[in-house]
Structure formats: structure tokens, C-alpha cells
Amino acid sequence: MAARYVEISAEEFESFAEENYFEQIEYPRAREIVYAREAQAGHARILIFSSIHIGNGKGRDVGKDAVRVIVQAKVDSNNVDTQTVNVSSETWRVIWKSKRVHRVKNWRKNLESRIVDAIDYVHPDPCPECNNAMILREGKYGRFYSCIMWPKTGCRGRQNT
Ligand SMILES: [Zn+2]
């Protein structure tokens, strides 16, 4: 099935971002406009890669590039890996990625549902044991939130959903 792509203007995207409590941020090496919103104060954030080109405010190669939502957590420098990006002494690591959001007529609805998934993925409170982010996991007895540092540090901090 061939999707029918639509052009999303920088203004349309900006107002969508505002309505969903996102703010534009500077993101190292990004060539598209990136928006951010806190997922768990100081420890995790949600980013939207808009596919809107920074230079000319236009969608990049309409149809070829999709909008993406990711969640990043702040980790201490002893735990950096290849997916880590350094932002002025703050270190963030990608911990969740959405399915791509194609630039089709329903892009707002589709993007909103990815944002809801991202919000669900991170508990609004930090780990009660070590103060890192807590993320949604699937267990034998259902879904629960547990410390992102498990199993790296062995922290067993958790919260029910
Ligand atoms: Zn912990």
C-alpha cells in the first residue's frame, strides 16, 4: 500500500510540539529540528526528531524521512557506551525508540500515540534506591517499573504500575 505523504511545515510542527509540552533544543550534529520534554525530572527525557530541516524549515526529502521519538536517560560517566552523546557535561543514553512516524495525513495522531508510549515507559519518580530513572518492564506477573541500572549495578529498586 503506497502511503500518501504530506508536507509538514516548521510552524505546524512547532505548534504540535507546544501543545504537547515540548521545547526545541540544540542537539549535537542533528540536521533536523529536535524537541525535548522531561520524562523524569533530571534523569530521563523524551526527544522528537522532527524531520524538519534546520536550515530551511522544510521536511527533508518528503516521503523518505520519518519522525522519530526516543527516550534518553542520564547515566553516570562510568556507564557510557556507543549510543551515548555528550551534551555540555551532561551524558544521555538512548533507552527507548518508537516506531517511525510517517509524514502522512494522520501524523499528529500517530506521533501522539508514540509520545504516550514514551511517557508510559518512564516512571515519573526516580529509583528509591539509587535515584536513577525507572523504566517499564514485562515480568511473569505483569508490568512493573524497575531501576534502569538493573542489572548493571544490581539495583533492585522498583515501583508498581
Ligand atoms: Zn536504582
Residues whose N, C-alpha, C, O or C-beta is under 5 A from the ligand:
A	BS01	ZN	C127 E129 C130 N131 N132 C147 M149 C155 G157
